[in-house]
Amino acid sequence: MIPRQLLNPLMQALREVPAVCLLGPRQAGKTTLALEIGKRLGGLYLDLESEQDRTKLAEPEAYLERHMDKLVILDEVHRTPNLFPILRGLIDRARRNGQGNGRYLLLGSAALGLLRQSGESLAGRVRFLELMPLTVREPTGRDAATLWLRGGFPESLLAQSDEQSLRWRRDFIRTYLERDIPQFGPRIAADTLRRFWTMLAHRHGAPLNVAELARSLGVDAKTAGRYVDLLVDLLLARRLAPWRTNVGKRLIKAPRLYLRDSGLAHALLGIADLEALLAHPIAGASWEGFVIENVIASAPEGFEAYYYGTSGGAEIDLLLHLPGGRMWAIEVKRSLAPRPERGFHTACADLNPVRRFVVYPGTERFPLGQDVEAVSLSGLATELHGPHPSC
């Protein structure tokens, strides 16, 4: 198993709360990580997509009560929402008996349904963690360029060739469209949603214009908005919110939309290898989204992520609001000789962030003037992931 950076936070959460809900898209590695946790803690694993394991839970309270002395891992728990009130009762009973935390590890492939169900039933008893696909901080044996091209899903990244990786991603997209997405929302024609998903790939990193997407797809704006919501809830797309604090400027208010895994975006666009990617018009926006996802994955607990833009052209690709009120401004460049745009300097003058970075594909770190540093993605991710990112 590739050591995941979420392993230690997950172990700590199980020591502190009765239930931990591990969210993430399918095939991101949730089950592998949960089985490793179960091996370390002597846990019981139940896959709720398995008919045999669902049969064990025909009388769920009686079955789970027999296993009150161990960690119970429930995979794809959104399939059995009736379990949540039962888990609440068992957790409260264990608390009254003086039994400790770390009783249940719940795995789910979507944020929307799982958050709604568990939020109502397990309030005050559950902690949510998100497992993203593999990042630059995890020892995969693949370089950053390969990670960017193939994305972070383990089966795609670790494939023997780019061709095999692309086939896996295309199968993954087809499975989501035909089997998984219909489980979480109203029935949507697979061809329609594929076209919509591909349109988002072409607009990767652009301000979200739902009305324009609706016209292109031939549906009303409300329907297009629901499609966006669904991909966001399935942790396949990210809406990066604009910074809204009043700075006396006309701020851009539309969120930016990114496909969270660069490999899926490239598969939707038919990009087969690194040469094709570097020649494609999406290369800059794709690299920007790849950097943003990796930086967010490395940020400390309690952070908030935004972008900053004004009608006058001031812009910051990623603005991190860290615990304690500190702000880091991050510009993303594909060039090996990066230079921040004038708009970045103007935006920094507006907001006065304590750190200013330009992330580029190289490995060296060097100053660019005006308190701005050029830094590699792995270097910035490592600095952010420290217990107390420096001011």
N, C-alpha and C positions, 0 to 999 in steps of 0.2 A: 504494500500500500504506500502511495505517495504521502509523506507526512503533510497533513493539512494544517494551515495556520489557525483554523477554528478549533482544533482539538483541545488545547488548553482552556480557552474560554468556555467550551462546552462542558468540560470536566468541572470547572469552577462553578458553572451555573447549576449543575446537578448536585453540587454540595450545598448550594444556597437556597434552592427553591424546590418544591415537590414535583413540578412538571416543567419540562423544557420542550418547546415546540421548535423543531428545526425545519425551516422553510427553504425552498430552492427549487429551480426547475428540474424536470426529470433528467436523469443521467448526469447530474452534476457531481454525484458521489455521496449523496446522503446515506444511502444504505450501507456502503462500504465503511464510512465513518462510524455509523451507528453500530455496525457489527464489531468494529474495533473497540468501541466503548463497551459493548456488551461482553466482549472477551475479557477486558480488563476488570470489569465490575461483576462478572457472573450474571449477566442479564438474560432475560427470556425474550426472544424475537418472534413477533407475529406479523406476517405480511397479509394485510387485509384485502389484497387483490387475489389471494389464494383461497379457493373454496374450502380447502381443508382447514386453514387457520380461521376463516370466518365461522366454520362449523363449531370450532372450539368455543367461540363466543356466543353460541346460541343462548346460553344463560350467562351473560357477561359478568354480572356482579358476583355470582357464585364462583366463576372461573378465576377472576382477578383476585378475589378475596383469598383464594388458596395460594396465591403468589405474592402476598403482601410483604414477604421478606426479601424480595429481590427487585431489581430494576426491570420494568417491562417496557419493551420497545414496540411501538405500534406504527407500522409502516403504512403509508397511504391512508392515514386516519380520517381524512375528509370523506372517505367512502362510507363511514359508519358514524354519522353525526349524533346518533342516539347514545354513543358512548360518553359524551362529554358530561352530562349530568351525573352519570354513574361514577366517573372518575372524580368528580367534585366530592361526592359523598364518601368515596373510599379515602381520598386525601384528608378530608376533615376527620374521619374516624381515626386514621393513623395519627393525626396531630393530637387528638384527645388522648390517645394511648402513649404519647411521648415518643413516637417513632419519627425518624429523621426525614431529611429531604431526599431528592433524587429518586423518586418512585417511578416516574413515567417519562419516557422520551418519545415524543410524538413527531412523526415525519410527514410532511405534506408538500405537494408539488405546486400549490397555488396559495397566494396570500389572501385573496378575497374571501372564499368560503371558510377557510380555516380560521382566519382572524375573527370573522363574525361569530362562528360557532363557539370557539373556545373563549373568545372575549366575554361572551355572555355567561358561560357556565363556569369558567375557571379564573375569573377575575381575582387578582391578588394571589394566585397560586401558580401562575405560569410565566415563564420568560421566553421571549421570542428571539431566535438567532437565525441568521440567513447564511446559508452555504452557497457562495457563488462558484461558478466554474473556476478552474485552476488559474492562478495569477503568477506574476513574475517573481513573487516572493517564495513560491513553493518549488522544491527541487524536482523538476519534471524530466531533466535531461534534454530538454528542448530549448533553443535560444529564443529571444524575444521576438525575432522576426517570424519564426515558425508559429509561436503562440499567437501573434497578431493575425497571421494568415488563416490558421486552422481554428482559432478560438480555443476556449478553455475547457470544453467538455472532454473528459479523459479519453473516451474512445476515439474522438476525432484527433486530439492532440498527439496521442501516442501511436497512431496508425503507422504502418510501415512505409507509406508513401503518401504524397499529396493526393493522388488519385483515389486511394482507399479512404482517406480522410473525407474527401468531397463526397464520395458515395455514402459514407456514414451520415454526413450532415443532411444530405438530400433525403435519406430514409427517415432521419429524425424529424425533419420538417413535415414529411408526408404523414408520419404517425401522429404528430401533434394535430395536424389538420383534420385527419380522418377519424381519430379515436379519442385523443385527449381533450381537445378543445370542446367538443360537444358535451363532455361531462360537466363543464363548468359554466355553461351559459346556454342561451337559446340556440336552437339549431341554425348554423350558418353554413351555407354551401362552401365546400372545401375550396373550389376554384375561386370563389369570390374572396375568401379570406386570404388565399395565397396571393392573389393580385394586390390586395390591400397591403399585405406584409411586404411584398416586393416594392410597392410604391414607397413605403416607409424606408426601405433600404436605400432607395434612390435619394430620399430627402434626409438621410441620416445626419443628425446634428443641426438641422435647420429649425427655425422657430416653427412651432406647431400651428398649422392653419387648417382647422377641421373643415371649414367651408370649402377650401380648395380640394382637400382630399375627397370630400363628399361628391363634388362635381366630377372629379376624375373617375370615381368609382360608379357614378350614376345612382347614388343613394342620397337620402336627406342627411343633414348635418348631425341630427340626433343619433342616427344609426352609425355614422362614421365615428362619432364620439364614443359610442358603446364598443366599437371594434378596438379603438385605442385603449379604452379602459380594460378590456379583456386581456390584451397583450401585456399591459402594465401589471395587472393582477396575477398573470401567469409568470411574472418575473422575466419576461422576454424583452420588454422594452422599458426604458426609463424616461420619465418626464423630469428634466432638470429645471427646477423653478428659477425664475428671475429674482435677483436681489431687489427688494421692494422698499427698504428703508429710505426715507426722504433725504435726498442729498441736494435738493434744489435743481435737479435736472429732469428732463423728460425721459423717463426710463422705458425700455422695451418690456412689455408686460407678458408677452406670450412665452410659455415654457419652450425649451428645446427638447426635441424627442430624439433619443438614441436607441438603436437596437443594442441590447446589453452584451451580446456575444458577437464579436467581430467575425468569427468563422461562419455563423449563420447568415449574417449580412452578406458575406462574400458568396456563400452558396446560393442565396436568393438572386444575386446579380450574375451568377455564372462565372465567377472568378476562380480559376483552377489552381494557379500557382503564384509565387511571389512576383515573377516577371509580369504577369498579367495584372496583378494588383498595383504594382508601381506605375504601370502605364494607364491605369484607369482613372477617370476624373474623380472617383470617390476616395482615392487614396488618402488625401489630406484629412477629410472628414472622418474616414474610418480610423486613421491613426489617432485623431483627437478623441473619438469615442472610446477606443481601446485604452488610452492613457487615463481618461476619466474613470472608467470602471476599475482599473487597477489601483488608482489613487484612493478612490472611495473604499475599496476593499481593505486598504491598509490604514485608513484613518482611525483615530482612537474613538472609544465609546463616547457618545454624547455630541458628536460633531453634526454639523448641518452643511449641505452642499448646495451651491447656487451658481448661476452665471450672472455676469453684470454687463449690461449694454444700455447705451443711451442713443437717442435719435441723432446726436452729434457725432457718433462714431467711436466713443469711448467703449472699450470692451475688455472683459476678462473671461477667458474660457471656463475657468473653474475657480470659484471663490469658496474656500473652506472656512467656516465659522467654527473654531475649535473651542473646547471647554475653557472657561475663563474669559471669553469674549475676544480672544485673539483671532485675527484673520490672516490667512495665507492666500495670496493671489498667484494663480498658475496659468501660464500661457503655454500652448502646445504648438510645436513646430516640427515639421518633418525634415528640415535641413540640417546638415552636419555643421553648418556655420550659422547658427540661429541668431536672429536679431528681433527683439520685440518690436511690434508696430507702435506708431505714435499713439494709437488709441489705447494701448495697454498702459503706457505712461500716464496718459490723461486720466484713465480710470483709477490708477493707483493714487494719483493726486487727489481724486475725489474721495477715496475711501481710506487712504493711509494704512494699508495692511502692514503687519509687522515683518512678514517675509514675502519675497517676490521671486518667483522661479520661472524659467523657461525650460520645459521638458523637451528633450530632443533625442534622436536615436543613438547618439554617441555614448561613450563611457566616461569621458573626463568631466570634471567639474571645474568651472571657471567663472569669474565675474564678467558681467556685461555692462557695468556702469549703472549709475542711479539706483544702487542697492539691489540690482537684479542679478541672479545667478543662473547660469546654464547648468542643468543637472540631468543625469540619465533617469529613466523611469524607475529602474530598480533602486537607484540611490535615493530618490525622493520617497519611494514606498518604504524603504528601510528606515529612513529618518522619521517618517510619520508613524510607523508602527512601534517606535520606542514608547516606553511607559509614559514619558512626558516630553512630547515634541518640543524642541528648543524654540525659544522666542526669537 
